[in-house]
Amino acid sequence: MNDTIVLGLGNPLMGDEGVGVRIVQELQSTWGNDFPQVDFLDAGTGGMGILHWIAGRRKAVFIDCALMGEQPGSIRRFTPDQVRTQKVLAHQSLHEADILNIIDVSRHLGECPDQVVFFGIEPESIAERIGLSPPLENQLPQYLNEVISELRIL
């Protein structure tokens, strides 16, 4: 287990909702050898399992689509202390979770990484389909560069 983990969140069967997973797959296949001290994980809709993946790490980087009221394809970097949740849970699955609440639980357990960073990407479309919408697909190199820059300041 490395000190740093990058987790891609989302469901690739729901269009732009899968952007986090897609970015982690690209990072691992293209840049994985350049960052041997980093674990890359397709966390999908990992729910509370995320607690185990981040426990004992020094740094956790999450990548997910986020409704921020921005232009589709926009990316924002933030920490848990800079945002508050607006997610409404349907409570229909154990895989369903609010990532900010998971971070709070991790803190209460004393297992939270010292550094937690989120990259949120504004979706254009969340609907049943495989693949990203054109605005997100076109921005993929920028997303990779943003995360790579974050990893270089380990």
Sequence and secondary structure as in RCSB ss.txt:
>XXXX:A:sequence
MNDTIVLGLGNPLMGDEGVGVRIVQELQSTWGNDFPQVDFLDAGTGGMGILHWIAGRRKAVFIDCALMGEQPGSI
RRFTPDQVRTQKVLAHQSLHEADILNIIDVSRHLGECPDQVVFFGIEPESIAERIGLSPPLENQLPQYLNEVISE
LRIL
>XXXX:A:secstr
  SEEEEEES TTBGGGGHHHHHHHHHHHHHGGG TTEEEEEEET GGGHHHHHTT SEEEEEEE   SS TT E
EEE GGG           TT   HHHHHHHHHHTT   SEEEEEEE  S  SSBSS  HHHHHHHHHHHHHHHHH
HHT 
